[in-house]
């Protein structure tokens, strides 16, 4: 494979609403991102992926876009955006935009026109079916609950939406829609955008009449056409497609090294392994390390030399990993560092979600009134309607709610963690006095420093990018260990997932002829026969 810059890069995701408020409205903004560019440069990240900042009624946190070529006033304006691109570039950081191409807002001019009449030229920009009120065209459900069809009485038709009714799905089978979207993407590229994260890209080729939402028959035709008309016309554009249910074969097409589609995809097999859907409710189940190892190893092995992995354990849609699979109390720091080692030791492009580098934790939600996320509110109402108690519903939201990741960034010990001087749009986690960036930036033993060291190691040692992957001790329920190898060198990565001391059996070749690149405890390479709770190490040797 020809090496691409993004294969050795580390990407940092910002949820702008919660990053930094500079104008006193309690909502983060673009100037807030600019204010912390030096913090991110110091962390050594190469790119920043920013969740949507386009004009939007904010029904689904900006993933309902009413104008793709304007900035929502809550975040600033286009001058702020131009300044951000310029200032990031000065620090060798590229900006990755979050692109929502599956649907738009019902306030978008296209949809406003589409609703006027069946003959309106924009009508066919969306998916409509004739019908009668109360009898949708079929029983397809929206991901946030309820029917995927919404009745429009003045037209005697239903339109299709896979998310909220305020997010009508675009009709990708109409070439005019595709050309409008390509033109918009090229416009952003001309502004200096360095890449795109493509929201739910696996849904664009849906066939509602056949009840197909994901991975429709024309999906890869559309993605190839999209890429050819946009990303391939630029230089060094990085693209990552959110394709939650794609399998390995689909991911190999998406991330084909010939560059015909995308750079990589986000697949969620590992993030879904602790869930079980019963009666439209996605319950969390016990974490199973053996299962996790099997899933991650499959992706590492099967994409090697044929595609490319994105590496992530957190984003704006997931609860905090240290609360989810780690120990967010007595071993919070150790487990946060261990997850970093496990992930960054693999082949792929690592993504860090804001606050992950500080070991931020889930929020102790007591009432649904504290939640802002439409998915959590809908889930709560569905659970109560189905006969579950308030406590059952809140327990699931505390563990799994998306607002866990969206609480404001914890910068310092000032009021509201230094995020805002006014009332924040979503409450700050009460543990901000113990967990904040100011304390960690000045502490060489902090999680932040640990991430910084890991990122710099990835740039120094090409084995992180190039090495093959081999799982060791697959059935061990307490530790995750693997070998990375090139013809010149090899690496042994070992991570404890236990809150107890467990035995360690270092492979023979690493016992006497290796150095420890990074570890989250002080270790003695020659005598250690055990791992401390949530301990992680990377050994390295030249052949």
C-alpha positions in Angstrom: 0.0 0.0 0.0 1.2 3.5 -0.7 1.5 5.3 2.6 -0.9 8.1 3.2 -0.4 10.9 5.8 -3.6 9.9 7.7 -2.3 6.4 8.3 0.2 7.6 10.9 -2.1 10.5 12.0 -4.1 10.8 15.2 -7.5 12.6 14.9 -9.2 14.5 17.8 -13.0 14.8 17.8 -14.6 18.0 19.1 -18.3 18.3 20.0 -18.4 22.1 19.5 -21.4 22.7 21.7 -19.5 21.4 24.7 -15.9 22.4 24.0 -15.5 26.1 25.0 -18.0 29.0 25.3 -16.4 32.4 24.5 -19.5 34.7 24.2 -21.3 33.9 27.4 -24.4 32.1 26.1 -23.5 28.7 27.7 -22.9 27.0 24.4 -19.4 26.2 22.9 -18.4 28.0 19.7 -15.8 28.2 17.0 -13.8 30.9 18.8 -13.6 28.4 21.7 -12.0 25.8 19.4 -9.5 28.5 18.2 -8.7 29.3 21.8 -7.6 25.8 22.5 -5.6 25.0 19.3 -2.3 25.2 21.2 -3.6 22.6 23.7 -4.3 20.3 20.8 -1.0 21.0 19.1 0.8 20.2 22.3 -1.1 16.9 22.5 0.4 16.3 19.0 -2.9 15.6 17.1 -2.8 16.0 13.3 -6.5 16.7 12.6 -9.6 17.8 14.3 -13.0 16.3 13.4 -15.8 18.8 14.4 -19.3 17.6 14.8 -21.8 19.6 12.7 -21.6 23.4 13.0 -23.9 24.1 10.0 -27.0 26.2 10.3 -29.6 24.0 12.0 -32.7 24.1 14.2 -30.7 21.7 16.5 -33.5 19.1 16.9 -30.8 16.4 16.7 -27.8 18.4 17.9 -27.0 19.8 14.5 -27.3 16.6 12.5 -30.4 18.2 11.1 -28.9 20.7 8.6 -31.0 23.6 7.2 -28.1 25.1 5.2 -24.9 23.2 4.3 -23.1 26.4 3.3 -23.7 28.5 6.4 -22.6 28.3 10.1 -25.2 28.2 12.8 -25.2 31.5 14.8 -24.8 29.6 18.1 -21.3 28.6 16.9 -20.4 31.9 15.2 -20.2 32.8 11.5 -18.2 32.0 8.3 -15.5 34.4 9.2 -14.9 32.4 12.4 -14.8 29.3 10.4 -12.3 30.7 7.9 -10.1 31.9 10.9 -10.3 28.4 12.4 -9.1 26.7 9.2 -6.2 29.2 8.9 -5.1 29.1 12.6 -5.3 25.2 12.6 -3.2 25.1 9.4 -0.5 27.3 11.0 -0.2 24.5 13.6 -0.1 21.7 11.0 -3.6 20.6 12.0 -6.2 20.0 9.4 -10.0 20.4 9.9 -12.4 17.6 9.2 -16.0 18.5 8.8 -18.9 16.3 9.8 -21.0 15.8 6.6 -24.6 14.6 6.8 -25.6 13.4 3.4 -28.4 11.0 4.2 -30.9 13.6 5.4 -31.3 17.3 6.0 -33.6 19.4 8.2 -37.3 20.0 7.4 -36.3 23.7 7.5 -33.9 23.3 4.6 -35.1 25.3 1.6 -35.2 22.1 -0.5 -37.8 20.5 1.8 -39.8 23.7 2.3 -40.1 23.7 -1.5 -40.7 20.0 -1.7 -43.8 20.3 0.5 -45.4 22.9 -1.7 -46.7 20.5 -4.4 -46.0 17.2 -6.1 -44.9 19.1 -9.2 -42.3 21.3 -7.4 -38.9 20.6 -8.8 -37.6 19.9 -5.3 -40.3 17.4 -4.5 -38.2 14.5 -5.9 -35.2 15.5 -3.7 -37.0 13.5 -1.0 -38.7 10.1 -0.7 -42.5 10.2 -1.0 -45.3 7.7 -1.2 -49.0 8.2 -1.7 -51.3 6.9 1.0 -54.0 7.5 3.5 -53.6 9.0 7.0 -52.9 6.5 9.7 -51.7 3.7 7.3 -48.0 4.3 6.5 -46.7 2.6 3.3 -45.0 -0.1 5.4 -43.9 -0.8 9.0 -40.4 0.5 8.8 -39.4 2.2 12.0 -37.2 5.2 12.6 -34.0 4.7 14.7 -35.2 7.1 17.4 -38.6 5.3 17.6 -41.9 5.5 15.8 -42.7 5.0 12.1 -40.2 6.0 9.5 -43.1 7.6 7.5 -44.6 11.1 8.2 -47.9 12.1 6.8 -48.3 15.4 5.0 -52.1 16.1 4.7 -51.9 18.9 2.1 -50.1 16.5 -0.3 -51.9 13.2 0.6 -48.4 11.7 0.9 -45.9 10.3 3.4 -42.3 11.2 3.4 -39.5 8.9 4.6 -37.2 9.7 7.6 -34.9 7.2 9.3 -34.3 9.6 12.3 -36.6 12.3 13.6 -39.6 13.5 11.5 -37.7 16.8 11.3 -34.9 15.0 9.4 -36.4 13.9 6.0 -34.2 11.5 4.0 -32.7 12.8 0.8 -33.4 10.8 -2.4 -30.0 9.7 -3.6 -31.6 8.0 -6.6 -32.2 11.5 -8.0 -28.9 12.6 -9.8 -29.8 16.3 -9.1 -29.6 15.7 -5.4 -26.2 14.1 -5.8 -24.8 16.9 -7.9 -26.1 19.5 -5.4 -24.2 17.7 -2.6 -21.0 17.3 -4.6 -21.0 21.0 -5.5 -21.4 21.8 -1.8 -18.5 19.5 -0.8 -16.2 21.0 -3.4 -17.1 24.5 -2.0 -15.9 23.4 1.4 -12.8 21.8 0.0 -12.0 25.2 -1.8 -12.1 26.8 1.7 -9.3 24.6 2.8 -11.1 21.7 4.6 -8.8 18.7 4.9 -11.3 15.9 5.3 -14.8 14.7 6.0 -16.5 12.4 8.4 -19.6 11.0 6.6 -22.5 10.5 8.9 -24.5 7.3 8.4 -23.1 6.9 4.8 -24.3 3.3 4.7 -28.0 4.5 4.6 -27.8 6.7 1.5 -28.8 3.9 -0.9 -31.9 2.8 1.0 -34.8 1.1 -0.7 -37.8 1.8 1.5 -40.2 -0.3 -0.5 -38.1 -3.4 0.2 -37.5 -2.3 3.8 -33.8 -1.9 3.1 -32.2 0.9 5.1 -28.5 0.0 5.3 -26.2 -1.2 2.6 -28.6 -0.8 -0.3 -27.6 -2.4 -3.6 -26.3 0.9 -5.1 -24.4 2.0 -2.0 -20.8 1.5 -3.3 -21.8 2.9 -6.8 -22.9 6.1 -5.1 -19.9 6.3 -2.8 -17.5 5.8 -5.8 -19.3 8.5 -7.7 -19.2 10.8 -4.7 -15.5 10.3 -4.2 -14.6 10.8 -7.9 -16.6 14.0 -8.1 -15.3 15.5 -4.8 -12.5 14.0 -2.6 -10.4 12.8 -5.5 -10.3 16.3 -6.9 -8.5 17.5 -3.9 -5.1 16.8 -2.4 -4.6 14.5 0.6 -8.3 14.6 1.7 -9.0 12.2 4.5 -12.5 10.6 4.7 -14.1 8.4 7.2 -17.6 6.9 6.7 -19.9 6.0 9.5 -21.1 2.6 8.5 -22.3 1.0 11.7 -23.3 -2.4 10.4 -20.9 -2.9 7.6 -19.1 -6.2 7.6 -15.5 -6.7 6.7 -16.3 -7.1 3.0 -18.1 -3.8 2.9 -15.3 -2.1 4.8 -12.8 -3.5 2.3 -14.7 -1.8 -0.5 -15.1 1.5 1.4 -11.4 1.6 2.3 -10.0 0.2 -0.9 -6.3 1.3 -1.1 -6.9 2.5 -4.6 -8.7 5.5 -3.2 -11.9 4.8 -5.2 -14.2 5.3 -2.1 -13.1 6.5 1.3 -10.0 6.4 3.5 -11.6 4.3 6.2 -14.9 3.6 8.0 -16.3 3.6 11.5 -17.9 0.2 12.1 -19.5 -0.5 15.4 -19.2 -4.3 15.9 -17.0 -3.8 19.0 -19.1 -0.9 20.4 -22.3 -3.0 20.0 -21.0 -6.1 21.7 -22.3 -5.1 25.1 -25.8 -4.5 23.9 -28.8 -6.7 23.3 -32.0 -5.3 21.7 -35.3 -6.5 23.2 -38.6 -5.0 22.2 -37.0 -1.9 20.6 -34.9 -1.2 23.7 -31.1 -1.6 23.4 -30.1 -3.0 26.8 -26.5 -3.0 28.1 -25.2 -6.4 29.0 -22.0 -7.5 30.7 -18.7 -6.7 29.1 -16.9 -9.8 27.7 -13.2 -9.3 27.0 -12.8 -12.6 25.1 -15.5 -11.4 22.7 -13.9 -8.0 22.3 -10.6 -9.5 21.5 -12.2 -11.7 18.9 -13.9 -8.8 17.2 -11.0 -6.4 17.2 -8.6 -9.1 16.0 -10.9 -10.0 13.1 -10.8 -6.4 11.9 -7.1 -6.1 12.4 -6.3 -9.3 10.5 -8.8 -9.1 7.7 -8.2 -5.5 6.7 -4.4 -5.8 6.8 -2.9 -4.7 3.5 -6.4 -4.7 1.9 -8.1 -1.8 3.7 -7.7 0.5 6.7 -9.1 0.5 10.2 -10.3 3.5 12.2 -9.5 3.0 15.9 -11.9 4.4 18.5 -13.6 3.6 21.8 -15.5 6.9 22.2 -17.4 9.5 20.3 -20.4 11.9 20.8 -22.8 8.9 20.5 -21.1 6.6 23.1 -20.9 6.7 26.9 -17.4 7.4 28.4 -15.2 4.4 27.9 -13.6 4.5 31.4 -17.1 4.3 33.0 -18.3 1.7 30.4 -15.5 -0.9 30.4 -13.0 0.4 32.9 -13.1 1.5 36.5 -14.0 5.1 36.9 -13.3 5.2 40.6 -10.1 3.9 42.3 -8.5 2.8 39.0 -9.8 5.6 36.7 -6.3 6.8 35.7 -4.9 3.3 35.2 -7.9 2.1 33.2 -8.0 5.3 31.0 -4.3 4.8 30.2 -4.8 1.1 29.5 -7.5 1.7 27.0 -5.2 4.2 25.2 -2.4 1.6 25.0 -4.7 -1.2 23.8 -6.1 1.0 21.0 -3.1 3.1 19.9 -1.0 -0.1 19.8 -3.1 -1.4 16.9 -3.0 -0.8 13.1 -5.3 2.0 12.0 -5.9 5.7 12.6 -6.8 6.4 16.2 -9.5 8.9 17.1 -9.6 10.6 20.5 -12.9 12.1 21.7 -12.7 15.3 23.6 -12.1 14.6 27.3 -11.0 11.0 26.7 -7.4 12.3 27.1 -8.4 13.4 30.6 -10.3 10.3 31.6 -13.6 12.1 31.8 -16.5 9.9 33.1 -20.2 9.4 32.7 -22.5 11.9 34.4 -24.7 10.9 37.4 -28.1 11.7 35.8 -30.9 11.6 38.4 -33.8 12.8 36.2 -34.7 12.9 32.6 -35.0 16.7 32.9 -31.2 16.8 33.0 -30.9 15.2 29.6 -30.9 17.1 26.3 -30.4 14.2 23.9 -33.5 13.4 21.7 -32.6 9.7 21.6 -32.5 9.5 25.5 -35.8 11.4 25.9 -37.5 9.2 23.3 -36.1 6.1 25.0 -37.3 7.2 28.4 -40.8 7.8 27.1 -40.9 4.5 25.3 -39.7 2.6 28.4 -42.3 4.3 30.7 -45.0 3.5 28.1 -43.9 -0.1 28.0 -44.3 -0.4 31.8 -40.7 0.1 33.0 -40.1 2.2 36.1 -38.5 5.7 36.1 -35.5 4.1 37.8 -35.1 1.4 35.2 -35.1 4.0 32.4 -32.7 6.4 34.2 -30.4 3.5 35.0 -30.0 2.7 31.3 -29.6 6.4 30.4 -26.9 6.8 33.1 -25.0 3.8 31.7 -25.6 4.3 28.0 -27.0 7.8 27.3 -25.3 9.9 24.6 -25.3 13.0 26.9 -22.6 11.3 29.0 -20.2 12.2 26.2 -21.7 15.6 25.6 -21.3 17.2 29.1 -18.9 20.3 28.8 -15.2 19.9 28.5 -13.5 20.1 31.9 -10.8 22.8 31.5 -10.0 23.9 35.1 -11.4 24.2 38.6 -13.2 27.5 38.0 -17.0 27.5 38.0 -18.5 25.3 35.3 -15.0 23.8 34.8 -13.9 26.9 32.9 -16.2 26.0 30.0 -18.5 29.0 30.4 -19.2 31.9 32.9 -22.9 31.5 32.4 -25.3 28.6 32.8 -24.1 25.8 30.5 -26.5 24.2 28.0 -25.9 20.8 29.6 -24.6 20.4 33.2 -20.9 20.0 33.9 -19.9 16.8 35.5 -19.5 17.5 39.3 -16.1 15.8 39.3 -14.4 18.6 37.3 -12.3 19.7 40.3 -10.5 16.4 40.3 -10.6 15.8 36.5 -9.6 18.8 34.4 -7.1 19.8 31.7 -5.2 22.4 33.7 -4.2 20.0 36.4 -3.2 17.3 33.9 -1.2 19.5 31.5 1.1 20.3 34.4 1.4 16.8 35.7 3.8 14.4 33.9 2.0 11.4 35.4 -1.4 12.5 34.0 -3.6 10.7 31.5 -3.1 13.8 29.2 0.7 13.4 29.3 0.3 9.6 28.7 -1.7 10.3 25.5 0.8 12.8 24.3 3.6 10.3 24.8 1.7 7.6 23.0 0.9 9.9 20.0 4.5 10.9 19.7 5.6 7.2 19.8 3.3 6.5 16.9 5.1 9.1 14.9 8.6 7.9 16.0 8.1 4.2 15.4 6.7 3.2 12.0 5.8 -0.3 13.3 2.6 1.3 14.8 1.5 2.0 11.2 3.2 -0.8 9.3 3.4 -3.9 11.6 1.2 -7.0 11.2 -1.0 -8.0 14.1 -1.2 -11.3 16.0 -3.4 -12.0 19.0 -2.0 -13.9 21.9 -3.8 -15.8 24.6 -7.2 -15.4 23.0 -9.3 -17.1 25.7 -7.7 -15.2 28.6 -10.7 -13.4 30.3 -8.5 -10.9 32.2 -5.8 -9.6 29.8 -5.5 -8.5 26.1 -2.1 -9.1 24.5 -0.9 -9.0 20.9 2.3 -8.8 18.8 2.9 -6.2 16.1 5.7 -7.1 13.7 7.6 -6.0 10.7 10.7 -7.6 9.1 12.9 -5.3 11.2 11.3 -5.0 14.6 8.4 -6.2 16.8 6.2 -5.0 19.6 4.5 -6.8 22.4 1.4 -5.0 23.8 -0.2 -6.3 27.0 -3.2 -4.8 28.8 -4.9 -6.0 32.0 -8.7 -5.6 32.1 -8.8 -6.7 35.8 -9.1 -4.8 39.0 -6.9 -7.5 40.6 -3.2 -8.4 40.3 -3.0 -11.1 37.5 -0.1 -13.3 36.2 2.0 -12.1 33.3 3.8 -14.4 30.9 6.1 -12.3 28.7 7.0 -14.0 25.4 10.6 -15.3 25.5 12.0 -13.0 22.9 10.9 -9.9 24.8 12.2 -11.0 28.2 15.9 -10.0 27.8 16.1 -8.3 24.4 13.5 -5.5 24.6 12.8 -2.1 26.1 9.5 -0.8 27.4 8.3 2.1 25.2 5.4 3.0 27.5 3.7 1.7 30.6 1.1 3.0 33.0 2.9 1.7 36.1 6.6 1.8 37.1 7.9 -1.6 35.9 11.0 -3.8 36.1 11.3 -5.5 32.8 13.4 -8.5 34.0 11.6 -9.6 37.1 7.9 -8.8 36.6 5.7 -11.9 36.5 2.4 -10.1 37.1 0.3 -7.2 36.0 -1.2 -4.6 38.4 -4.9 -3.7 38.1 -5.5 -2.3 34.6 -1.8 -2.2 33.9 -0.6 -1.8 30.3 2.8 -2.0 28.6 4.3 -1.9 25.2 7.6 -3.7 24.8 9.7 -3.1 21.7 12.7 -4.9 20.1 14.7 -4.7 17.0 15.3 -8.0 15.2 
